[in-house]
């Protein structure tokens, strides 16, 4: 399953399928990007990050892709599990000389057993 | 255990009564930051600090103050709270990976503030 931009707030996938969550960022000077997972009643949890000098970075079952040409970031989750159900959102750091972060609205991932 | 600790977890206060929300981290992290989370608006950064005695405004700093007198603590001060500051607040901290500073790595559990 795949979400498109920030306008599809919920993504529903079958357990075991791959999930793709998308994010369009705003600033071409942004040099660092983060994906977070937030479960109900909890604080955001860092999943994976990527710097602007990279196109792809892999973690455990997750991959982040960065397309600077179209200012697009995606999070791919392999073999989605019920424990992956949460809100996912991206963040961008606006420039190299600042610690200012801007967050996307988030996508709710629902995993069907 | 490595963590970011916020206190209190819940707070109900009245308009105009000064309050402080504390944030402490035990990881010797340089970067600390405060956010507020509101339905429909997502997470927004209030203030951040790159190191001791270095603080800067995020996107929504109005009505808030911070200080960073020591590395582990980064309190958020509301001098005269108003109802529009009713929100869920998070503190976060980050250190380095491969000699490069990370941002927004470890979050606290949140402080739910209600101003009446």
Interface residues (C-beta under 8 A of the other chain):
Chain A: X32 X34 X36 X42 X43 X44 X45 X46 X49 X51 X89 X91 X93 X98 X99 X100 X101 X102 X103 X104 X105 X106
Chain B: X31 X33 X35 X42 X43 X44 X45 X48 X49 X50 X56 X58 X59 X90 X92 X100 X102 X103 X104 X105 X106 X107 X108 X109 X110
